[in-house]
Amino acid sequence: MKGTDIFRFSCITLLWLLLCWMVIASTPKITFMTIFVIIASGIIVFVPLYKKYLKNGRNKQQ
């Protein structure tokens, strides 16, 4: 990964963590639905990033 890719990945990660914190802070107690929303959003955000930057990046280097 290039430096710009690492910067983009870290910015998206920080934004996702901020949004997760906002979801947790806005609920009176943590329930299964809250945990499910956080895990599902993580999958939606990070699986395409993994496929684009990490998985395809290894194939290009070989």
N, C-alpha and C positions, 0 to 999 in steps of 0.2 A: 504494500500500500504506500502511496505517495503521502507527502506531508499534508497536502490539501484534503486527501481522503480521510486521513486520521483526524484532521480538524473538523470536517463535516460530521464524521461518525461521533466524535466526542460532543459536538454541539447538539446533535439529535438525542444522544444519551442524556445529556444534562437537562434538556427540555422535557424528555419523557420522565425523568426522575422528579422534576419540579411538578409536573402534572399529577404524578402518582402521589406526591406529598400533598397536593391540594385536594385530591380525592379523599385521602385518609384523614386530613385535617377537617374536612367538611362533614364527615359522618360522625354521629355521636358514639358509635361503637363499630368495631370491625366485624363484618359478617362474611359469610361465604360468598355472597354476591359481590362485595367489595374486592375480595381477593380474586374472584373470577374475572372481574373487569380489569384488574391490574395485570393478571397473567395473560389474558386475551389481548390486551393492548400491546403488551411486550412482544407477543408472538407476531402480531400484525406489523409492528414497527421493525423488529430486529431480524426476522427471517428473510425478508427481501434484501435487507442490507447485507446480511451474511452471504446470501447467494450472489449478490452483485460484486461486493468488494473482496471477500475472503475466498469463496469457492472459485469464482471465475479468475481471480487474481493468481491463484496457484496454477491454473491451467495455462495461463498466458506465459508464465515464467518457465515452464518446462519445454 
